[in-house]
């Protein structure tokens, strides 16, 4: 803030704006040592010592001091030779004095020298003295001004400068002010005294007091000389802190010299004239009366300074307008209550006036009775009611096609929704049926999850939607029952509204005629009195016609209606103004006022609503006068005998019209209720249709996904069956090839010897002897050449729970896993010529790397191969059944692979068996023809291993119906008959 406003108007405006916002801030926040602590630091304007406080008052006083200094600088820098410069300087000096006065009045405890009361008082005198001096200059420039007035103005300026000299002298002695200020004030003091005496001398001269004029001019000369002496003592280079330029001294000297010359010239002239002409004695200075003083300058208050439009523009809007102190809010609430009381009082008055008007008109049966009289006079007793016309048009607009069409549309919507739900239910039932049929066909191989658990939510939704539809149908039936009761009237009114006003009038007239016909023959249409009008009745003694009297009553009714509308509008405008009225800013500006002043503020603010209150009062008085006039005019109309003659007919017609209007009103209300219900029903069915369509899409998606899943599962099952059939076919083909080779070799051996001993049956490993090493070729006793091989036993298919492990020939690349129903030939060593190592049997084909050799099969290898079936790389794991399956001993040339159905097997097979036979080596030279392949291995336990049944499979039943039992072969028959068939 230092230096702001010294040389520019924008800086001065900045100071004004800052102080204005400080005032607004002070009205909202307590900033001091005990509340909000903000440190404000300023430097003394004269001693330049820093001062810091937490008081907002100190900040405000410092800003005001700077504003006063800025105003004085602007005033001193004005060109006073121009009229604008004189006015601006005059106003600025007074405003500066007003700012200093505000400091002295509101800030009592000055923390620094520049804000002390004596210093501020001295500055006030200096500002006022300069303002008075500027005003004197302005008046001296006007030649028409009287010298006596100029003397008074100059005397006041001299007095102010005298008071300033006293204050400046004290502060200069203390080192606060510069001595240049003291010299300046002394020069101005003497100069103003000289001017005052000079102008008063001229005034005395004009009043023929020549001696007094000479005495005053002598005093003026003395004061001028004293001023010139002080001006000559003024320093040529004043100190920079005094804010005085080097031209100050020469300017003062020039002004005083010029004035001294004028005074001396006038003094010589007055002396010469008095000596030669008037010879008046010259009084002493003490005998001269004091010159009266006229104050032309006064300090402008801060409130008045800030109230101007320019100042409001400079300060700008309140930046704290949205911050309202709690005390101001409480005061505003009190004011709002006062406003509410005012509005309630005026509203009650308006409601009371309206109620009085309505009650009076109802008592007089106006304007209905008047309208009937007028219609009777004009023979228009069946005029259509406007309200009835509106009902018909509304029905025609709301439902031009009729309610039957809407009900039919609801029925169709319900039908489509029910069909959609039925289709969804059928789709779910069909999918579930297909799934269960496939499960029944493929048993455990069909691993698809049952549909019942997956469709619980969908079926619940379908059931809930069906219940909602049933409830909606019940509501529709009730709505239709209501419609059926008023169907004829609704259709009649709708068609009348569609066809136009003529049909509406015909409908209303026909309804009234029906009511009149049902009321009795006395009021029938054929009554001749019906055609008699008021024109046929004698006018009587009255000079006014009936129509004239009716028009008078109508005019009064119109005026009353206009008053009512105007009162309503005025009351609405009053409420809007009360609601928009906000005096928070006024309360904030007067926050520091007392409670009594707050009440005065409320009363002053409420006065702005006084015009509305006065107009409402005038309307109430005018209404009362019109009601009295209406009662009198209508009473005269009813007393007319021409009106009494038609009184009964008016009443009967009124009752009939009221009855018809009531009936059609009920019909219209029923129409509204039905259309409302139909609208809700239509919206319900529309939303239900969207919901059901969404459900249908979900069902279709579910069924499609289930079909895709079932098709994939079925393809997997068929693929597994195809792979199993291929492996079986390759294995049988390999067996046939080997049997053919062995038969050829055996035939060659049989030429030499027809007798041979049958090799003993395969030796099984007793229970508990798992891992017993196989005998080496050296340990095997040789066969007897003359012995015949023992007969191969043939076994009937028995149910057995024991799994029989038997070695399988080496599979082709890649080797297939040993099937659970492997052929019995696997356990039989074929008779073949000895190999190089002395063993019998032809060497097997080169196995797949890693595959077990036939001559190296042991119990452990067999057990391992049976426990871990071979799995093709990348193939889906198969669920193998390890139950032993027998095949015919002599299969036909073409063997058909049966489908795998676990439910077709019975765990009761092979319950009876034979004890294991010891393994007996044989001599190939003792055999001419190898025996036929053995039957199934003997039942019972093989190496202590039980039959394995995978979990989740149904026990096999009646295997014989799918796989034929091997026939019983006698040992007397040809044992190689089956091999011939294989060949």
VENHU-V588826 format. One record per backbone hydrogen bond with DSSP energy under -0.5 kcal/mol. CO is the residue of the C=O (numbers start at 0). NH is the residue of the N-H. If there is no record, write none. Layout:
# VENHU-V588826
co:CO nh:NH
co:CO nh:NH
This chain:
# VENHU-V588826
co:0 nh:3
co:2 nh:5
co:7 nh:11
co:8 nh:12
co:9 nh:13
co:10 nh:14
co:11 nh:15
co:12 nh:16
co:13 nh:17
co:14 nh:18
co:15 nh:19
co:16 nh:20
co:17 nh:21
co:18 nh:22
co:19 nh:23
co:20 nh:24
co:21 nh:25
co:22 nh:26
co:24 nh:27
co:24 nh:28
co:28 nh:30
co:29 nh:31
co:29 nh:35
co:30 nh:55
co:34 nh:36
co:35 nh:31
co:35 nh:37
co:39 nh:52
co:41 nh:50
co:43 nh:47
co:48 nh:43
co:50 nh:41
co:52 nh:39
co:53 nh:37
co:54 nh:58
co:55 nh:59
co:56 nh:60
co:57 nh:61
co:58 nh:62
co:59 nh:63
co:60 nh:64
co:61 nh:65
co:62 nh:66
co:63 nh:67
co:64 nh:68
co:65 nh:69
co:66 nh:70
co:67 nh:71
co:68 nh:72
co:69 nh:73
co:70 nh:74
co:71 nh:75
co:72 nh:76
co:74 nh:77
co:77 nh:79
co:78 nh:81
co:81 nh:85
co:82 nh:86
co:83 nh:87
co:84 nh:88
co:85 nh:89
co:86 nh:90
co:87 nh:91
co:88 nh:92
co:89 nh:93
co:90 nh:94
co:91 nh:95
co:92 nh:96
co:93 nh:97
co:93 nh:299
co:94 nh:98
co:95 nh:99
co:96 nh:100
co:97 nh:101
co:98 nh:102
co:99 nh:103
co:100 nh:104
co:101 nh:105
co:102 nh:106
co:105 nh:107
co:107 nh:109
co:112 nh:115
co:115 nh:119
co:116 nh:120
co:117 nh:121
co:118 nh:122
co:119 nh:123
co:120 nh:124
co:121 nh:125
co:122 nh:126
co:123 nh:127
co:124 nh:128
co:125 nh:129
co:126 nh:130
co:127 nh:131
co:128 nh:132
co:129 nh:133
co:130 nh:134
co:131 nh:135
co:132 nh:136
co:133 nh:137
co:134 nh:138
co:135 nh:139
co:136 nh:140
co:138 nh:141
co:140 nh:142
co:141 nh:144
co:145 nh:149
co:146 nh:150
co:147 nh:151
co:148 nh:152
co:149 nh:153
co:150 nh:154
co:151 nh:155
co:151 nh:293
co:152 nh:156
co:153 nh:157
co:154 nh:158
co:155 nh:159
co:156 nh:160
co:157 nh:161
co:158 nh:162
co:159 nh:163
co:160 nh:164
co:161 nh:165
co:162 nh:166
co:163 nh:167
co:164 nh:168
co:165 nh:169
co:166 nh:170
co:167 nh:171
co:168 nh:172
co:169 nh:173
co:170 nh:175
co:170 nh:176
co:171 nh:174
co:177 nh:180
co:177 nh:181
co:178 nh:182
co:179 nh:183
co:180 nh:184
co:181 nh:185
co:182 nh:186
co:183 nh:187
co:184 nh:188
co:185 nh:189
co:186 nh:190
co:187 nh:191
co:188 nh:192
co:189 nh:193
co:190 nh:194
co:191 nh:195
co:192 nh:196
co:193 nh:197
co:194 nh:198
co:195 nh:199
co:196 nh:200
co:197 nh:201
co:198 nh:202
co:199 nh:203
co:200 nh:204
co:201 nh:205
co:202 nh:206
co:203 nh:208
co:204 nh:207
co:207 nh:209
co:208 nh:212
co:209 nh:213
co:210 nh:214
co:211 nh:215
co:212 nh:216
co:213 nh:217
co:214 nh:218
co:215 nh:219
co:216 nh:220
co:217 nh:221
co:218 nh:222
co:219 nh:223
co:220 nh:224
co:221 nh:225
co:222 nh:226
co:223 nh:227
co:224 nh:228
co:225 nh:229
co:226 nh:230
co:227 nh:231
co:228 nh:232
co:230 nh:233
co:235 nh:237
co:238 nh:241
co:238 nh:243
co:239 nh:242
co:244 nh:247
co:245 nh:249
co:246 nh:250
co:247 nh:251
co:248 nh:252
co:249 nh:253
co:250 nh:254
co:251 nh:255
co:252 nh:256
co:253 nh:257
co:254 nh:258
co:255 nh:259
co:256 nh:260
co:257 nh:261
co:258 nh:262
co:259 nh:263
co:260 nh:264
co:261 nh:265
co:262 nh:266
co:263 nh:267
co:264 nh:268
co:265 nh:269
co:266 nh:270
co:267 nh:271
co:268 nh:272
co:269 nh:273
co:270 nh:274
co:271 nh:275
co:272 nh:276
co:272 nh:277
co:273 nh:278
co:280 nh:282
co:283 nh:287
co:284 nh:287
co:293 nh:295
co:300 nh:304
co:301 nh:305
co:302 nh:306
co:304 nh:307
co:307 nh:311
co:308 nh:312
co:309 nh:313
co:310 nh:314
co:311 nh:315
co:316 nh:318
co:317 nh:320
co:319 nh:322
co:321 nh:323
co:322 nh:324
co:324 nh:328
co:325 nh:329
co:326 nh:330
co:327 nh:331
co:328 nh:332
co:329 nh:333
co:330 nh:334
co:331 nh:335
co:332 nh:336
co:333 nh:337
co:334 nh:338
co:335 nh:339
co:336 nh:340
co:337 nh:341
co:338 nh:342
co:339 nh:343
co:340 nh:344
co:341 nh:345
co:342 nh:346
co:343 nh:347
co:344 nh:348
co:345 nh:349
co:346 nh:350
co:347 nh:351
co:348 nh:352
co:349 nh:353
co:350 nh:354
co:351 nh:355
co:352 nh:356
co:353 nh:357
co:354 nh:358
co:355 nh:359
co:356 nh:360
co:357 nh:361
co:358 nh:362
co:359 nh:363
co:360 nh:364
co:360 nh:365
co:361 nh:364
co:364 nh:368
co:366 nh:370
co:367 nh:371
co:368 nh:372
co:369 nh:373
co:370 nh:374
co:371 nh:375
co:372 nh:376
co:373 nh:377
co:374 nh:379
co:375 nh:378
co:379 nh:382
co:384 nh:388
co:385 nh:389
co:386 nh:390
co:387 nh:391
co:388 nh:392
co:389 nh:393
co:390 nh:394
co:391 nh:395
co:392 nh:396
co:393 nh:397
co:394 nh:398
co:398 nh:401
co:401 nh:405
co:402 nh:406
co:403 nh:407
co:404 nh:408
co:405 nh:409
co:406 nh:410
co:407 nh:411
co:408 nh:412
co:409 nh:413
co:410 nh:414
co:411 nh:415
co:412 nh:416
co:413 nh:417
co:414 nh:418
co:415 nh:419
co:416 nh:420
co:417 nh:421
co:418 nh:422
co:419 nh:423
co:420 nh:424
co:421 nh:425
co:422 nh:426
co:423 nh:427
co:424 nh:428
co:425 nh:429
co:426 nh:430
co:427 nh:431
co:428 nh:432
co:429 nh:433
co:430 nh:434
co:431 nh:435
co:432 nh:436
co:433 nh:437
co:434 nh:438
co:435 nh:439
co:436 nh:440
co:437 nh:441
co:438 nh:442
co:441 nh:444
co:442 nh:445
co:444 nh:446
co:449 nh:453
co:450 nh:454
co:452 nh:455
co:454 nh:458
co:455 nh:459
co:456 nh:460
co:457 nh:461
co:458 nh:462
co:459 nh:463
co:460 nh:464
co:461 nh:465
co:462 nh:466
co:463 nh:467
co:464 nh:468
co:465 nh:469
co:466 nh:470
co:467 nh:471
co:468 nh:472
co:469 nh:473
co:470 nh:474
co:471 nh:475
co:472 nh:476
co:473 nh:477
co:474 nh:478
co:475 nh:479
co:476 nh:480
co:477 nh:481
co:478 nh:482
co:479 nh:483
co:480 nh:484
co:481 nh:485
co:482 nh:485
co:483 nh:486
co:485 nh:489
co:486 nh:490
co:487 nh:491
co:488 nh:492
co:489 nh:493
co:490 nh:494
co:491 nh:495
co:492 nh:496
co:493 nh:497
co:494 nh:498
co:495 nh:499
co:499 nh:503
co:500 nh:504
co:501 nh:505
co:502 nh:506
co:503 nh:507
co:504 nh:508
co:505 nh:509
co:506 nh:510
co:507 nh:511
co:508 nh:512
co:509 nh:513
co:510 nh:514
co:511 nh:515
co:512 nh:516
co:513 nh:517
co:514 nh:518
co:515 nh:519
co:516 nh:519
co:519 nh:522
co:520 nh:523
co:523 nh:526
co:526 nh:529
co:527 nh:530
co:528 nh:531
co:532 nh:535
co:533 nh:536
co:538 nh:541
co:544 nh:548
co:545 nh:549
co:546 nh:550
co:547 nh:551
co:548 nh:552
co:549 nh:553
co:550 nh:554
co:551 nh:555
co:552 nh:556
co:553 nh:557
co:554 nh:558
co:555 nh:559
co:556 nh:560
co:557 nh:561
co:558 nh:562
co:559 nh:563
co:560 nh:564
co:561 nh:565
co:562 nh:566
co:563 nh:567
co:564 nh:568
co:565 nh:569
co:566 nh:570
co:567 nh:571
co:568 nh:572
co:569 nh:573
co:570 nh:574
co:571 nh:575
co:572 nh:576
co:573 nh:577
co:574 nh:578
co:575 nh:579
co:576 nh:580
co:582 nh:586
co:583 nh:587
co:584 nh:588
co:585 nh:589
co:587 nh:590
co:589 nh:592
co:593 nh:597
co:594 nh:598
co:595 nh:599
co:596 nh:600
co:597 nh:601
co:598 nh:602
co:599 nh:603
co:600 nh:604
co:601 nh:605
co:602 nh:606
co:604 nh:607
co:605 nh:608
co:606 nh:609
co:608 nh:612
co:609 nh:613
co:610 nh:614
co:611 nh:615
co:612 nh:616
co:613 nh:617
co:614 nh:618
co:615 nh:619
co:616 nh:620
co:617 nh:621
co:618 nh:622
co:619 nh:623
co:620 nh:624
co:621 nh:625
co:622 nh:626
co:623 nh:627
co:624 nh:628
co:625 nh:629
co:626 nh:630
co:627 nh:631
co:628 nh:632
co:629 nh:633
co:630 nh:634
co:631 nh:635
co:632 nh:636
co:633 nh:637
co:634 nh:638
co:635 nh:639
co:636 nh:639
co:639 nh:642
co:639 nh:643
co:640 nh:644
co:642 nh:645
co:643 nh:646
co:645 nh:649
co:646 nh:650
co:647 nh:651
co:648 nh:652
co:649 nh:653
co:650 nh:654
co:651 nh:655
co:652 nh:656
co:653 nh:657
co:654 nh:658
co:655 nh:659
co:656 nh:660
co:657 nh:661
co:658 nh:662
co:659 nh:663
co:660 nh:664
co:661 nh:665
co:662 nh:666
co:663 nh:667
co:664 nh:668
co:665 nh:669
co:666 nh:670
co:667 nh:671
co:668 nh:672
co:669 nh:673
co:670 nh:674
co:671 nh:675
co:672 nh:676
co:673 nh:677
co:674 nh:678
co:675 nh:679
co:676 nh:680
co:677 nh:681
co:678 nh:682
co:679 nh:683
co:680 nh:684
co:681 nh:685
co:682 nh:686
co:683 nh:687
co:684 nh:688
co:685 nh:689
co:686 nh:690
co:687 nh:691
co:688 nh:692
co:689 nh:693
co:690 nh:694
co:691 nh:695
co:692 nh:696
co:693 nh:697
co:694 nh:698
co:695 nh:699
co:696 nh:700
co:697 nh:701
co:698 nh:702
co:699 nh:703
co:700 nh:704
co:701 nh:705
co:702 nh:706
co:703 nh:707
co:704 nh:708
co:705 nh:709
co:706 nh:710
co:707 nh:711
co:708 nh:712
co:709 nh:713
co:710 nh:714
co:711 nh:715
co:712 nh:716
co:713 nh:717
co:714 nh:718
co:715 nh:719
co:716 nh:720
co:717 nh:721
co:718 nh:722
co:719 nh:723
co:720 nh:724
co:721 nh:725
co:722 nh:726
co:723 nh:727
co:724 nh:728
co:725 nh:729
co:726 nh:730
co:727 nh:731
co:728 nh:732
co:729 nh:733
co:730 nh:734
co:731 nh:735
co:732 nh:736
co:733 nh:737
co:734 nh:738
co:735 nh:739
co:736 nh:740
co:737 nh:741
co:738 nh:742
co:739 nh:743
co:740 nh:744
co:741 nh:745
co:742 nh:746
co:743 nh:747
co:744 nh:748
co:745 nh:749
co:746 nh:750
co:747 nh:750
co:747 nh:751
co:748 nh:751
co:748 nh:752
co:755 nh:788
co:756 nh:788
co:757 nh:789
co:760 nh:919
co:761 nh:763
co:761 nh:916
co:763 nh:765
co:764 nh:942
co:765 nh:768
co:768 nh:771
co:775 nh:778
co:775 nh:779
co:776 nh:779
co:778 nh:780
co:787 nh:756
co:790 nh:792
co:792 nh:934
co:795 nh:797
co:797 nh:799
co:798 nh:909
co:800 nh:946
co:802 nh:804
co:818 nh:821
co:819 nh:821
co:819 nh:884
co:822 nh:825
co:823 nh:826
co:824 nh:827
co:826 nh:828
co:827 nh:829
co:829 nh:831
co:831 nh:840
co:832 nh:840
co:834 nh:837
co:838 nh:834
co:847 nh:850
co:852 nh:855
co:853 nh:856
co:857 nh:861
co:858 nh:862
co:859 nh:863
co:860 nh:864
co:861 nh:865
co:862 nh:866
co:863 nh:867
co:866 nh:868
co:871 nh:874
co:877 nh:879
co:879 nh:881
co:892 nh:894
co:893 nh:895
co:898 nh:900
co:900 nh:903
co:901 nh:904
co:905 nh:908
co:907 nh:798
co:907 nh:910
co:908 nh:798
co:909 nh:799
co:916 nh:763
co:921 nh:923
co:922 nh:925
co:923 nh:926
co:927 nh:749
co:940 nh:942
co:941 nh:944
co:944 nh:941
co:946 nh:948
co:947 nh:881
co:947 nh:949
co:949 nh:952
co:955 nh:905
co:955 nh:906
co:957 nh:960
co:958 nh:961
co:958 nh:962
co:961 nh:963
co:969 nh:972
co:972 nh:974
co:973 nh:976
co:975 nh:979
co:976 nh:980
co:977 nh:981
co:978 nh:982
